[in-house]
């Protein structure tokens, strides 16, 4: 599958065919590329059925269990039973329960998300930025479950995250947030 041609159209100054044959790297290729990286690496598992979840967990567990990056990996999913399965396959893996804004319609309290994540055996909670408030962060912290916020692309989130105790931010604009973080340290 060609996933690079759009880049040529967006950046016409580049050699025309430079990215046209780029494909999607496999998980194994991605982990190999990241060898030597010191940060956290989030691997999201997306599955619709229990059958898909079983196959996906088996395949991913086979790859990440042999990776020297395993201590840096956090496997996350919206499907909480997938996290349980992953933990059964690899007891040393860290997991994070993902929650999207639509969960607010199902739950009256944001703090209940922490309870659901705990029942799934998750180590962390990954919340959409619309679900985050200081009370939810305190609740998660009291259970030893750091909160990661996704997808945060605005610089003002750095100050808010620091103020309320967010563990990590997931962004589409890492260079911008890294620059903002550097500005905050001065």
Residue, then its C-alpha position, 0 to 999 in steps of 0.5 A: x500500500x502506497x502511503x507516501x504519495x500524498x507527501x509528494x503532493x503536499x511538499x512539491x519541492x521534494x524529489x517527485x518519487x521520493x516517498x511514492x513507494x513508502x508503505x506502512x511499517x510493521x510493528x517489528x520494523x517500527x520497534x527495530x527503528x526505535x531501538x536506542x530510543x529512551x522514551x515511552x512507546x504507546x502501542x494501540x490495539x484496535x479490534x472490533x470483535x473478541x475473535x479479532x482481539x484474540x488474534x491481535x493480542x497473540x500476534x502483538x504479544x509474540x513481537x513485543x515479548x521478544x523486544x528489548x523495548x518491552x520495558x518502555x512499551x505501553x499497550x493501550x486499547x479502548x477494548x478493556x478485555x484486550x488489555x486483560x488478554x495482553x496482560x495474560x500473555x505478557x505479565x510484564x507488559x504495561x497497559x493503558x485503558x483508553x477512553x473517548x468523550x462518548x464514554x461521558x454519556x455512559x458514565x455519570x462520573x469521570x472518576x468511574x473511568x479509573x475504576x473501570x481501568x483498574x478492573x481491566x488490570x490497566x497500569x495507566x489511563x489514557x483520556x481524551x483531552x475533553x475528559x480531563x480534569x484535576x479531580x480525575x487526575x487526583x483519583x487516578x493518582x490515588x490508585x497509582x494509575x498515571x493519566x496520559x492525555x490524547x490528542x493534545x496539539x495546543x501549547x497551553x496544554x503543557x501548563x495545564x498538564x503540569x498544574x494538574x499532574x498529568x503523566x504524559x501527553x500524546x500529540x500530533x505536533x511534538x516539535x511544537x510542544x517540545x519547543x513550548x516545554x523548552x520555553x517554560x524551563x527558561 
